[in-house]
């Protein structure tokens, strides 16, 4: 497993730029031991319930695409929306009103690239999971080259101290890599396994 954390690329989504404090988003800083220990604690939580200080992203490499699910607290999802301060809290009762707004920001949550080329977002959905969480399901074109790079732009909207976790797995659920991400360190890069050699035909 190879983990590399690189510098943040200069681009910022329009909606993140509008609300991020100057000088904070888009910088890098070493990830502390405390963040790693905190993330290990998150990994041990079976239900992965979320408060405003945690989020969980799981990327699965499937046969024809990459599917990424991002789960975070309702209050955190609410903060992703334009004019969030003018909107009521998200609840199970009013979720139908918020669903189109959440789908509209799905494309700006996490930037993915493979081999230095952006991965195309094919579809994005959002649903309420249980009473406390919102889960985004994002489908991307299958990565054709390594490394696979994540830039968690959504962190620029959330409270200071928020720690996300990105986990990458293969088609059979095998672990490829994982890393915590924060507002100051929102980039995670991982090498993809080499494709299996083609089976030789029997003569």
Backbone as JSON, one array per atom type, in Angstrom:
{
  "sequence": "XXXXXXXXXXXXXXXXXXXXXXXXXXXXXXXXXXXXXXXXXXXXXXXXXXXXXXXXXXXXXXXXXXXXXXXXXXXXXXXXXXXXXXXXXXXXXXXXXXXXXXXXXXXXXXXXXXXXXXXXXXXXXXXXXXXXXXXXXXXXXXXXXXXXXXXXXXXXXXXXXXXXXXXXXXXXXXXXXXXXXXXXXXXXXXXXXXXXXXXXXXX",
  "N": [[0.85, -1.19, 0.0], [0.61, 2.15, -0.9], [0.88, 5.36, 0.19], [0.5, 8.7, -0.51], [0.66, 12.07, 0.14], [-0.03, 15.03, -1.39], [0.62, 18.41, -2.54], [-1.97, 20.87, -2.55], [-3.92, 21.38, -5.41], [-4.22, 24.37, -7.45], [-6.84, 25.12, -8.22], [-10.09, 26.06, -7.08], [-13.4, 25.19, -6.2], [-16.19, 27.24, -7.21], [-18.19, 27.63, -5.26], [-16.91, 26.93, -2.9], [-14.9, 28.84, -2.68], [-16.35, 31.08, -2.09], [-17.0, 30.99, 0.58], [-14.93, 30.23, 2.21], [-12.44, 30.91, 4.7], [-9.96, 33.42, 4.19], [-6.7, 32.4, 3.24], [-6.65, 29.94, 4.52], [-7.92, 27.65, 3.3], [-6.57, 25.52, 0.87], [-3.95, 25.32, 1.61], [-1.15, 23.42, 2.87], [-0.33, 21.13, 5.48], [1.53, 19.19, 7.85], [0.07, 16.12, 8.77], [-1.1, 15.41, 11.94], [-0.14, 13.13, 14.62], [-2.26, 12.85, 16.29], [-4.48, 13.15, 14.59], [-4.28, 10.83, 13.03], [-4.66, 8.85, 15.01], [-7.22, 9.52, 15.79], [-8.59, 8.96, 13.46], [-8.18, 6.2, 13.26], [-9.76, 5.45, 15.39], [-12.24, 6.11, 14.32], [-12.39, 4.2, 12.31], [-12.91, 1.97, 13.78], [-15.51, 2.15, 14.55], [-18.54, 0.62, 14.28], [-20.99, 1.48, 13.13], [-20.48, 3.91, 12.08], [-21.57, 6.45, 12.64], [-22.12, 9.95, 12.31], [-20.89, 13.1, 13.44], [-20.7, 16.73, 13.4], [-17.96, 16.9, 13.06], [-16.82, 14.83, 11.68], [-16.46, 12.77, 8.75], [-17.01, 10.33, 6.16], [-15.61, 8.74, 3.44], [-15.87, 6.4, 0.89], [-14.32, 4.74, -1.63], [-14.87, 2.62, -4.33], [-13.42, 0.48, -6.58], [-14.82, -0.67, -9.35], [-15.83, -3.02, -11.94], [-16.52, -1.52, -14.2], [-16.49, 1.15, -13.49], [-15.78, 3.78, -11.08], [-17.03, 3.96, -7.9], [-18.06, 6.2, -5.48], [-18.89, 6.8, -2.16], [-19.96, 9.26, 0.04], [-20.4, 10.02, 3.33], [-21.9, 12.01, 5.75], [-22.74, 14.16, 8.53], [-26.09, 15.46, 8.88], [-26.12, 18.19, 9.47], [-23.63, 18.97, 8.53], [-23.87, 18.41, 5.78], [-25.83, 20.28, 5.22], [-24.34, 22.63, 5.44], [-22.96, 22.67, 3.07], [-24.51, 23.8, 1.16], [-25.44, 26.53, -1.01], [-26.17, 29.73, 0.4], [-26.66, 28.68, 2.93], [-27.05, 29.6, 5.54], [-29.47, 30.83, 5.44], [-31.28, 28.85, 5.23], [-33.54, 26.36, 6.58], [-32.84, 23.75, 9.05], [-31.88, 20.46, 7.85], [-34.17, 17.84, 7.82], [-35.75, 14.6, 8.3], [-38.39, 14.98, 7.56], [-38.45, 17.25, 5.87], [-36.76, 16.54, 3.85], [-37.22, 15.97, 1.14], [-37.44, 18.45, -0.04], [-34.84, 19.36, 0.1], [-33.34, 17.56, -1.35], [-32.94, 18.04, -4.24], [-31.24, 20.28, -4.09], [-29.0, 19.27, -2.78], [-28.14, 17.34, -4.63], [-27.35, 19.06, -6.61], [-24.93, 20.13, -5.73], [-23.27, 18.0, -5.71], [-21.33, 17.4, -7.66], [-19.22, 19.02, -7.02], [-17.99, 18.18, -4.71], [-15.79, 16.33, -4.29], [-12.79, 16.2, -6.05], [-11.52, 14.06, -8.49], [-8.74, 12.44, -9.97], [-6.84, 10.52, -12.33], [-3.75, 9.25, -13.06], [-2.97, 11.85, -13.54], [-5.01, 12.97, -15.05], [-8.28, 14.36, -15.08], [-11.06, 12.61, -13.65], [-14.14, 11.8, -15.09], [-17.26, 12.77, -13.8], [-20.0, 10.75, -13.69], [-22.55, 10.38, -12.57], [-24.5, 11.67, -9.81], [-25.91, 11.31, -6.64], [-28.0, 11.87, -3.75], [-28.98, 10.91, -0.49], [-30.95, 10.53, 2.47], [-29.77, 8.91, 5.3], [-30.79, 6.84, 7.74], [-31.56, 8.72, 10.68], [-29.73, 10.71, 11.03], [-27.66, 11.12, 9.14], [-26.38, 12.14, 5.9], [-25.95, 10.71, 2.75], [-23.94, 10.82, -0.05], [-23.79, 9.48, -3.29], [-21.52, 8.95, -5.7], [-20.67, 8.43, -9.04], [-17.99, 7.67, -11.11], [-16.05, 7.73, -14.16], [-14.19, 4.78, -15.0], [-10.96, 4.6, -13.59], [-8.03, 4.77, -15.58], [-5.36, 4.86, -15.26], [-2.56, 5.16, -12.99], [-1.28, 7.46, -10.51], [-4.2, 7.38, -8.31], [-5.96, 10.18, -7.39], [-7.34, 12.19, -4.88], [-9.08, 15.16, -4.13], [-10.43, 16.71, -1.55], [-12.64, 18.87, -1.72], [-14.97, 19.59, -0.39], [-14.39, 19.92, 2.27], [-13.67, 22.53, 2.69], [-15.92, 23.88, 3.37], [-16.74, 23.15, 5.89], [-16.8, 22.85, 9.54], [-14.07, 24.1, 11.54], [-11.57, 21.8, 12.45], [-12.76, 19.55, 11.49], [-12.52, 16.19, 10.44], [-12.07, 14.11, 7.78], [-12.3, 10.82, 6.33], [-10.85, 8.88, 3.83], [-11.26, 5.96, 2.06], [-10.07, 3.41, -0.01], [-10.98, 0.73, -2.05], [-10.79, -2.47, -3.77], [-12.44, -4.4, -6.45], [-13.15, -6.84, -5.2], [-13.34, -6.08, -2.62], [-10.88, -5.75, -1.5], [-8.31, -4.08, 0.31], [-6.91, -1.03, -0.77], [-5.91, 1.44, -0.05], [-5.88, 4.12, 2.41], [-6.65, 7.24, 4.05], [-6.64, 9.97, 6.4], [-8.23, 13.15, 5.9], [-8.13, 16.71, 5.95], [-9.12, 20.2, 6.39], [-6.77, 21.66, 5.97], [-5.19, 19.79, 4.83], [-6.24, 18.43, 2.37], [-5.77, 16.53, 0.4], [-5.39, 13.31, -1.0], [-3.52, 10.67, -2.23], [-3.08, 7.68, -4.03], [-1.46, 4.72, -5.12], [-2.6, 2.7, -7.75], [-3.34, -0.8, -8.03], [-1.5, -2.93, -10.27], [-2.97, -4.01, -13.35], [-4.34, -7.3, -13.7], [-2.56, -9.83, -15.48], [-3.47, -10.84, -18.78], [-5.18, -13.89, -19.37], [-3.56, -16.69, -20.82], [-4.33, -18.16, -23.93], [-5.5, -21.46, -24.45], [-3.89, -23.89, -26.38]],
  "CA": [[0.0, 0.0, 0.0], [1.41, 3.36, -1.01], [0.13, 6.56, 0.52], [1.23, 9.93, -0.76], [-0.14, 13.27, 0.29], [0.64, 16.06, -2.15], [0.16, 19.78, -2.37], [-3.29, 21.11, -3.1], [-3.89, 22.04, -6.7], [-4.68, 25.74, -7.25], [-8.26, 25.33, -8.5], [-11.08, 25.92, -6.03], [-14.76, 25.33, -6.71], [-16.74, 28.56, -6.98], [-18.94, 27.72, -4.02], [-15.99, 26.86, -1.77], [-14.19, 30.11, -2.59], [-17.21, 32.13, -1.56], [-17.26, 30.92, 2.01], [-13.75, 29.81, 2.96], [-11.65, 31.98, 5.27], [-8.75, 33.65, 3.41], [-5.42, 31.89, 3.73], [-6.75, 28.65, 5.19], [-8.18, 26.59, 2.33], [-5.59, 25.51, -0.19], [-2.61, 25.21, 2.16], [-0.87, 22.08, 3.35], [0.35, 21.06, 6.76], [1.68, 17.79, 8.22], [-1.02, 15.53, 9.54], [-0.58, 15.08, 13.26], [-0.4, 11.8, 15.15], [-3.62, 12.86, 16.84], [-5.45, 12.93, 13.51], [-4.24, 9.41, 12.67], [-5.28, 8.08, 16.07], [-8.65, 9.78, 15.74], [-9.13, 8.23, 12.31], [-8.23, 4.79, 13.63], [-10.94, 5.28, 16.21], [-13.38, 6.11, 13.42], [-12.42, 2.92, 11.61], [-13.39, 0.92, 14.68], [-16.92, 2.36, 14.85], [-19.27, -0.23, 13.33], [-22.09, 2.14, 12.45], [-19.93, 5.11, 11.45], [-22.44, 7.61, 12.81], [-21.31, 11.14, 12.12], [-21.19, 14.39, 14.02], [-20.17, 17.75, 12.48], [-16.51, 16.87, 12.99], [-16.33, 13.64, 10.98], [-17.12, 12.31, 7.52], [-16.43, 9.06, 5.71], [-15.72, 8.54, 2.0], [-15.42, 5.06, 0.5], [-14.23, 4.61, -3.09], [-14.77, 1.23, -4.75], [-13.05, 0.27, -7.99], [-15.65, -1.73, -9.9], [-15.38, -3.47, -13.26], [-16.75, -0.53, -15.25], [-16.55, 2.52, -12.96], [-15.4, 4.0, -9.68], [-18.18, 4.45, -7.14], [-17.63, 6.82, -4.23], [-19.95, 7.23, -1.25], [-19.54, 10.21, 1.07], [-21.41, 10.09, 4.37], [-21.61, 13.03, 6.74], [-23.9, 14.55, 9.33], [-27.04, 16.34, 8.19], [-25.72, 19.58, 9.65], [-22.5, 19.2, 7.63], [-24.42, 18.48, 4.43], [-26.52, 21.57, 5.13], [-23.34, 23.69, 5.24], [-22.47, 22.62, 1.69], [-25.46, 24.44, 0.26], [-25.41, 27.99, -1.11], [-27.11, 30.42, 1.31], [-27.02, 27.73, 3.98], [-27.49, 30.3, 6.75], [-30.86, 31.25, 5.27], [-32.12, 27.67, 5.07], [-33.81, 25.62, 7.82], [-32.08, 22.5, 9.15], [-32.38, 19.3, 7.11], [-34.83, 16.84, 8.66], [-36.41, 13.58, 7.47], [-39.67, 15.49, 7.08], [-38.32, 18.2, 4.76], [-35.65, 16.14, 2.99], [-37.6, 16.02, -0.28], [-37.17, 19.81, -0.51], [-33.4, 19.56, 0.05], [-32.68, 16.59, -2.23], [-32.41, 18.64, -5.47], [-30.14, 21.18, -3.75], [-27.84, 18.44, -2.48], [-27.67, 16.76, -5.89], [-26.74, 20.13, -7.4], [-23.54, 20.39, -5.29], [-22.54, 16.73, -5.66], [-20.19, 17.39, -8.57], [-18.14, 19.86, -6.48], [-17.57, 17.71, -3.39], [-14.45, 15.73, -4.34], [-12.2, 16.09, -7.38], [-10.72, 12.85, -8.7], [-7.95, 12.33, -11.2], [-6.08, 9.27, -12.44], [-2.64, 9.48, -13.97], [-2.9, 13.27, -13.85], [-6.14, 13.4, -15.85], [-9.51, 14.35, -14.29], [-12.06, 11.58, -13.9], [-15.45, 12.37, -15.38], [-18.37, 12.39, -12.95], [-21.09, 10.23, -14.52], [-23.82, 10.64, -11.89], [-24.4, 11.99, -8.4], [-27.18, 11.24, -5.93], [-27.92, 12.1, -2.31], [-30.12, 10.38, 0.24], [-30.85, 10.59, 3.92], [-29.55, 7.56, 5.81], [-31.18, 6.89, 9.14], [-32.08, 10.02, 11.09], [-28.68, 11.69, 11.29], [-26.64, 11.25, 8.12], [-26.66, 12.27, 4.47], [-24.98, 9.95, 1.96], [-23.82, 11.1, -1.47], [-23.24, 8.39, -4.09], [-20.96, 9.55, -6.9], [-20.11, 7.46, -9.97], [-17.0, 8.25, -12.01], [-15.48, 6.83, -15.16], [-13.17, 3.9, -14.43], [-9.6, 5.12, -13.76], [-7.25, 3.96, -16.51], [-3.94, 5.0, -14.96], [-2.2, 5.45, -11.61], [-1.99, 7.25, -9.25], [-5.55, 7.9, -8.12], [-5.79, 11.35, -6.53], [-8.56, 12.79, -4.36], [-9.0, 16.48, -3.5], [-11.7, 16.81, -0.82], [-13.02, 20.28, -1.7], [-16.09, 19.83, 0.53], [-13.89, 20.27, 3.6], [-13.58, 23.98, 2.78], [-17.19, 24.4, 3.86], [-17.14, 22.58, 7.17], [-16.27, 23.47, 10.75], [-12.67, 23.85, 11.86], [-11.38, 20.57, 13.22], [-13.42, 18.42, 10.84], [-11.61, 15.18, 9.89], [-12.68, 13.12, 6.91], [-11.51, 9.62, 6.05], [-11.06, 8.33, 2.5], [-10.85, 4.56, 1.98], [-10.15, 2.91, -1.39], [-10.98, -0.74, -2.09], [-10.91, -3.07, -5.09], [-13.71, -5.04, -6.78], [-13.46, -7.89, -4.24], [-13.29, -5.51, -1.29], [-9.52, -5.7, -0.99], [-7.85, -2.75, 0.68], [-5.9, -0.41, -1.62], [-5.28, 2.52, 0.72], [-6.78, 5.02, 3.12], [-5.98, 8.38, 4.66], [-7.46, 11.08, 6.88], [-8.11, 14.42, 5.19], [-8.58, 17.86, 6.74], [-9.18, 21.43, 5.61], [-5.42, 22.07, 5.62], [-4.54, 18.67, 4.13], [-7.4, 17.77, 1.75], [-5.37, 15.7, -0.75], [-4.97, 11.92, -0.77], [-3.11, 10.04, -3.48], [-2.75, 6.29, -3.8], [-1.12, 3.97, -6.32], [-3.53, 1.63, -8.08], [-2.67, -2.07, -8.34], [-1.34, -3.23, -11.7], [-4.01, -4.93, -13.82], [-3.93, -8.71, -13.81], [-2.22, -10.2, -16.86], [-4.51, -11.59, -19.51], [-4.94, -15.34, -19.37], [-3.09, -17.23, -22.1], [-5.28, -19.08, -24.54], [-5.05, -22.87, -24.53], [-3.77, -24.4, -27.75]],
  "C": [[0.88, 1.23, 0.0], [0.52, 4.55, -0.75], [1.0, 7.77, 0.25], [0.27, 11.1, -0.62], [0.59, 14.41, -0.39], [0.09, 17.43, -1.86], [-1.19, 19.95, -3.05], [-3.17, 21.81, -4.43], [-4.57, 23.39, -6.58], [-6.17, 25.93, -7.38], [-9.11, 25.18, -7.25], [-12.46, 26.01, -6.65], [-15.31, 26.71, -6.36], [-17.42, 28.66, -5.63], [-18.05, 27.61, -2.8], [-15.27, 28.19, -1.59], [-15.04, 31.16, -1.9], [-17.28, 32.14, -0.06], [-16.04, 30.54, 2.83], [-13.0, 30.99, 3.5], [-10.36, 32.17, 4.48], [-7.53, 33.04, 4.08], [-5.48, 30.54, 4.38], [-6.93, 27.52, 4.2], [-7.15, 26.66, 1.22], [-4.16, 25.54, 0.31], [-2.39, 23.79, 2.61], [-0.15, 22.16, 4.67], [0.49, 19.6, 7.12], [0.51, 17.31, 9.04], [-0.48, 15.01, 10.86], [-0.9, 13.64, 13.63], [-1.81, 11.73, 15.7], [-4.68, 12.6, 15.8], [-5.47, 11.47, 13.12], [-4.92, 8.55, 13.73], [-6.78, 8.27, 16.06], [-9.29, 9.01, 14.59], [-9.19, 6.74, 12.58], [-9.42, 4.5, 14.51], [-12.19, 5.24, 15.34], [-13.53, 4.77, 12.7], [-13.0, 1.81, 12.47], [-14.87, 1.06, 14.99], [-17.77, 1.6, 13.84], [-20.33, 0.5, 12.54], [-21.65, 3.43, 11.76], [-20.92, 6.27, 11.51], [-21.58, 8.86, 12.8], [-21.84, 12.32, 12.91], [-20.58, 15.44, 13.1], [-18.67, 17.71, 12.29], [-15.95, 15.66, 12.25], [-17.12, 13.4, 9.7], [-16.35, 11.1, 7.02], [-16.67, 8.92, 4.21], [-15.12, 7.19, 1.64], [-15.47, 4.94, -1.02], [-14.02, 3.15, -3.44], [-14.48, 1.18, -6.24], [-13.83, -0.93, -8.51], [-15.19, -2.04, -11.32], [-15.49, -2.38, -14.32], [-16.74, 0.91, -14.78], [-15.91, 2.58, -11.59], [-16.6, 4.59, -8.98], [-17.71, 4.97, -5.79], [-18.85, 7.22, -3.42], [-19.34, 8.13, -0.19], [-20.67, 10.36, 2.07], [-20.99, 11.12, 5.42], [-22.9, 13.44, 7.44], [-24.82, 15.47, 8.53], [-26.62, 17.79, 8.31], [-24.53, 19.93, 8.75], [-22.97, 19.31, 6.18], [-25.14, 19.81, 4.2], [-25.53, 22.7, 4.84], [-22.77, 23.72, 3.83], [-23.31, 23.44, 0.73], [-25.24, 25.95, 0.18], [-26.48, 28.6, -0.21], [-27.57, 29.51, 2.43], [-27.58, 28.42, 5.22], [-28.95, 30.74, 6.66], [-31.83, 30.08, 5.22], [-32.39, 27.01, 6.42], [-32.96, 24.36, 7.88], [-32.72, 21.4, 8.29], [-32.97, 18.3, 8.09], [-35.41, 15.76, 7.74], [-37.71, 14.1, 6.85], [-39.52, 16.43, 5.89], [-37.24, 17.78, 3.76], [-35.99, 16.24, 1.51], [-37.33, 17.41, -0.86], [-35.67, 20.04, -0.7], [-32.71, 18.67, -0.98], [-32.16, 17.22, -3.53], [-31.23, 19.57, -5.21], [-28.86, 20.39, -3.47], [-27.28, 17.81, -3.75], [-26.92, 17.82, -6.72], [-25.29, 20.4, -7.0], [-22.68, 19.13, -5.34], [-21.28, 16.75, -6.5], [-18.99, 18.15, -8.01], [-17.57, 19.35, -5.17], [-16.13, 17.23, -3.38], [-14.0, 15.67, -5.79], [-11.34, 14.83, -7.44], [-9.95, 12.96, -10.0], [-7.19, 11.02, -11.16], [-4.99, 9.48, -13.48], [-2.53, 10.93, -14.4], [-4.05, 13.81, -14.68], [-7.43, 13.31, -15.03], [-10.42, 13.18, -14.66], [-13.42, 12.24, -14.09], [-16.49, 11.85, -14.4], [-19.54, 11.98, -13.84], [-22.44, 10.54, -13.89], [-23.56, 10.95, -10.43], [-25.77, 12.0, -7.76], [-26.95, 11.53, -4.45], [-29.16, 11.53, -1.66], [-29.88, 10.54, 1.73], [-30.74, 9.17, 4.43], [-29.79, 7.57, 7.31], [-31.76, 8.26, 9.45], [-31.01, 11.1, 11.11], [-27.75, 11.99, 10.14], [-27.22, 11.52, 6.73], [-25.57, 11.52, 3.73], [-25.08, 10.37, 0.49], [-23.24, 9.86, -2.15], [-22.83, 8.97, -5.43], [-20.33, 8.47, -7.76], [-19.21, 8.18, -10.96], [-16.61, 7.23, -13.07], [-14.37, 5.99, -14.52], [-11.78, 4.49, -14.65], [-8.76, 4.18, -14.62], [-5.76, 4.02, -16.21], [-3.76, 5.35, -13.48], [-1.29, 6.68, -11.61], [-3.41, 7.82, -9.28], [-5.46, 9.0, -7.06], [-7.15, 11.93, -6.16], [-8.24, 14.19, -3.81], [-10.37, 16.75, -2.88], [-12.1, 18.28, -0.66], [-14.13, 20.57, -0.69], [-15.63, 20.27, 1.91], [-13.78, 21.78, 3.78], [-14.84, 24.64, 3.28], [-17.47, 24.11, 5.33], [-16.4, 23.22, 8.33], [-14.78, 23.18, 10.91], [-12.56, 22.61, 12.74], [-12.04, 19.37, 12.6], [-12.36, 17.49, 10.23], [-12.43, 14.21, 9.05], [-11.75, 11.92, 6.76], [-11.86, 9.13, 4.66], [-10.47, 6.93, 2.46], [-11.05, 4.09, 0.54], [-10.06, 1.38, -1.35], [-11.18, -1.22, -3.53], [-12.24, -3.77, -5.29], [-14.12, -6.12, -5.78], [-13.43, -7.39, -2.8], [-11.9, -5.43, -0.7], [-9.08, -4.26, -0.75], [-6.77, -2.26, -0.27], [-5.19, 0.72, -0.89], [-6.33, 3.35, 1.44], [-5.96, 6.15, 3.74], [-7.0, 9.31, 5.29], [-7.24, 12.29, 5.98], [-8.7, 15.52, 6.06], [-8.63, 19.08, 5.84], [-7.8, 21.86, 5.14], [-4.67, 21.0, 4.84], [-5.61, 17.86, 3.41], [-7.06, 16.81, 0.61], [-4.93, 14.32, -0.28], [-4.67, 11.3, -2.12], [-2.65, 8.62, -3.19], [-2.44, 5.62, -5.14], [-2.14, 2.85, -6.53], [-2.77, 0.35, -8.37], [-2.57, -2.28, -9.84], [-2.44, -4.19, -12.14], [-3.47, -6.34, -13.96], [-3.6, -9.05, -15.26], [-3.31, -11.04, -17.5], [-4.16, -13.07, -19.54], [-4.54, -15.8, -20.76], [-4.1, -18.24, -22.64], [-4.66, -20.47, -24.63], [-5.0, -23.3, -25.99], [-4.08, -25.89, -27.8]]
}
